[in-house]
Amino acid sequence: MRLNCLPDYLVRLPRNRGSGLNLVLEVKGFETEQDRAKEAAARRWVQAVNHHGEFGVWELAVCREPHRLEMLLEGQAQREREEL
């Protein structure tokens, strides 16, 4: 099965080293089978692009509770600061 998927958002979180963290952000309310396939494809893509190593560091974040999006992003930014 071939999927042409676009992420909901791309977020760049700053880092002191490197070019920052590139976050593929998916925001979901009710999840469908297509959403699950899109997430699996995004996970494979993130793994492949990180393995290649020439395009920075990428991660996938899926927010299933949109009202908690700010907390998710703040938590991700905090983890980045702790890694410095």
Sequence and secondary structure as in RCSB ss.txt:
>XXXX:A:sequence
MRLNCLPDYLVRLPRNRGSGLNLVLEVKGFETEQDRAKEAAARRWVQAVNHHGEFGVWELAVCREPHRLEMLLEG
QAQREREEL
>XXXX:A:secstr
       SEEEEE  SSTT EEEEEEE SS  HHHHHHHHHHHHHHHHHHHH SS EEEEEEESSGGGHHHHHHH
HHHHHHHH 
